[in-house]
Each structure stands twice: as C-alpha cells, then as structure tokens.
C-alpha cells in the first residue's frame, strides 16, 4: 500500500495574496504603527520614526539572516544586551626559561625534525603520526625508520584496557 509523503512542509501557505499570515501581520502592524505616529506627532518628528517603523516591519516580514527569520536575530541581540556576561581570565603565567625549548635536528638528515620537550603534546603526537604515515607510504628515510623502531622521541596515545578492548573487539581485561 502506497502512501503520499507530504513535501515542502517548511514552506508556509500564502493566505493574503503573496503574503503569509506572519508577513501580513508584520506589514499590517507596521502600517498601523506608522499611521498612529503620523496622526500623533508633527510631520518633522514623525517622518524618521515612520521610516524606522517601516524598515523594521519590512525586515521582520521579508528578511532572513543565515536562513533564519529576522525576529530570531532580534531576540538573540536583545538577550545578549540585557543578560550578564561571564568573562574568564587565567592569571597564571607559564614559567619562562632562559633559553627557548626547541626541537633538535636529526644528525643524519637536515630536514627531519625531532621534537624534544615541546610544550604541546599534540604537536609531538601529530609529528609521530606523520612519520608513521610516511613509513606506510614508503617515502620515509632510514633515520625516520630508526626513530620509530627505537621509540625515540615518539609520543603515542595513551590507551586504557577499556579503550583497547572496544577498539579491537577483545573482551578480555
């Protein structure tokens, strides 16, 4: 038995000519507010307010920012300005040594970088994975192969018994 699947469910129905119900309310509300301002205030005060009200009504009715209605953007801006903000500042400074910590260049090859006591373990891990990838591709030189075989200056990710059991399918602990 076949069923019809509704399509275009995100498209709102056009109720008042080319306008949806929301668009009609925004445009009608803007026109009503502009009429009230024009009747209450003198023309030289009312003209800029009418332009602002008309622009706001048109923006609410027709403008979308990043695929979302303009009213959502106004709501987010309103709450951003009225809510308190949390500013965090870490006052601890890293210890500065007299000489900068730098990696050494392997003695046999001037292009091979061997990180030594780097501040970032992520950088060392990235370097280690790049070397292993070069070995797998068959483009690594003998010095890089020696570093991987001896484990010198290689940082490997820490794996727990639970982590390796889940990765290999082994249920023993």
C-alpha positions in Angstrom: 0.0 0.0 0.0 1.5 3.3 -1.0 1.2 6.5 1.0 1.8 10.0 -0.2 4.6 11.7 1.7 4.0 15.4 2.3 6.6 17.6 0.5 7.6 21.2 1.1 6.4 21.1 4.7 8.7 24.1 5.6 7.0 26.4 3.1 4.3 28.5 4.7 1.0 28.9 3.0 0.2 32.2 1.2 -3.0 33.4 2.8 -3.3 37.1 1.9 -2.2 37.3 -1.7 1.6 36.9 -1.9 2.0 37.2 1.9 1.9 34.5 4.5 0.0 35.1 7.7 3.1 36.2 9.6 4.2 38.6 6.9 0.7 40.1 6.7 0.7 40.7 10.5 4.1 42.3 10.4 3.3 44.6 7.4 -0.2 45.4 8.8 1.3 46.2 12.2 4.0 48.4 10.7 1.4 50.3 8.7 -0.8 50.7 11.7 2.0 52.0 13.9 3.1 54.3 11.1 -0.4 55.7 10.8 -0.6 56.3 14.6 2.8 58.1 14.6 1.8 60.2 11.6 -1.5 61.3 13.3 0.0 61.9 16.8 3.3 63.7 16.0 4.2 66.6 13.8 5.5 65.6 10.3 9.2 66.5 11.0 9.2 64.2 14.1 7.1 61.5 12.5 8.9 61.1 9.2 12.1 59.5 10.7 10.0 57.3 13.0 7.8 56.2 10.2 10.8 55.3 8.1 12.3 53.3 11.0 9.0 51.5 11.7 8.5 50.7 8.0 12.1 49.3 7.8 11.6 47.2 10.9 8.2 45.9 9.6 9.7 45.1 6.2 12.7 43.4 7.8 10.5 41.3 10.1 8.3 40.3 7.2 10.8 39.6 4.4 14.4 39.4 5.7 16.2 36.2 6.7 19.6 36.1 8.2 21.5 32.9 7.6 18.3 31.1 6.7 16.6 32.1 10.0 13.8 34.8 10.4 14.9 38.3 11.4 12.8 38.1 14.6 15.1 35.4 15.9 18.1 37.6 15.3 16.4 40.5 17.1 15.5 38.2 20.0 19.1 37.0 20.3 20.5 40.5 20.2 18.1 41.7 22.8 19.0 38.9 25.3 22.7 39.4 24.5 22.5 43.0 25.6 20.3 42.6 28.7 21.9 39.4 30.2 25.1 39.5 32.2 28.3 38.3 30.7 30.8 36.0 32.2 34.4 36.9 31.4 37.1 34.5 32.4 40.7 35.3 32.7 43.5 33.0 33.6 46.1 35.0 35.6 48.7 32.2 35.8 51.7 32.7 33.6 53.8 30.0 32.2 57.3 29.7 33.6 59.8 31.3 31.2 63.1 29.7 30.8 66.3 31.5 29.9 66.6 29.5 26.6 63.7 28.7 24.5 62.8 25.0 24.2 63.4 23.9 20.7 63.5 20.6 18.9 66.7 19.2 17.6 67.5 18.3 14.0 68.5 14.6 13.5 72.2 14.3 12.8 71.9 12.4 9.5 69.3 14.5 7.8 68.8 18.3 8.0 65.1 18.1 7.1 64.0 15.7 9.8 62.6 17.5 12.8 62.7 15.6 16.1 60.7 17.4 18.8 62.3 17.4 22.2 60.4 18.6 25.3 57.9 20.6 23.3 55.2 22.5 25.1 52.5 20.8 23.1 52.0 17.1 23.3 49.5 17.4 20.5 52.3 18.7 18.2 54.5 15.8 19.1 51.7 13.3 18.5 51.0 14.9 15.1 54.7 14.6 14.2 54.7 11.0 15.3 51.7 10.2 13.2 53.1 12.0 10.2 56.3 9.9 10.4 54.3 6.6 10.7 52.3 7.7 7.7 55.4 8.4 5.6 56.7 4.9 6.6 53.5 3.3 5.5 53.7 5.2 2.1 57.3 4.0 1.7 58.8 7.5 1.5 60.5 7.7 4.9 64.2 7.7 5.1 66.4 5.5 7.3 66.7 8.0 10.1 62.9 8.3 10.4 62.5 4.5 10.4 65.2 4.2 13.1 63.3 6.7 15.3 60.1 4.7 15.0 61.8 1.4 15.7 63.6 2.6 18.8 60.7 4.7 20.1 62.9 7.7 20.5 61.0 11.0 20.5 57.8 9.3 19.6 54.7 10.1 21.6 51.9 7.5 21.4 48.3 8.0 22.6 47.5 6.5 26.0 45.2 3.6 25.7 43.4 2.1 28.7 42.3 -1.5 28.9 38.8 -0.4 28.3 39.8 1.6 25.3 41.7 -1.2 23.6 39.1 -3.7 24.3 36.5 -1.7 22.5 38.7 -1.0 19.5 39.9 -4.5 18.8 36.8 -6.3 19.8 38.7 -8.1 22.5 36.5 -8.5 25.6 39.3 -9.7 28.0 40.6 -7.2 30.5 
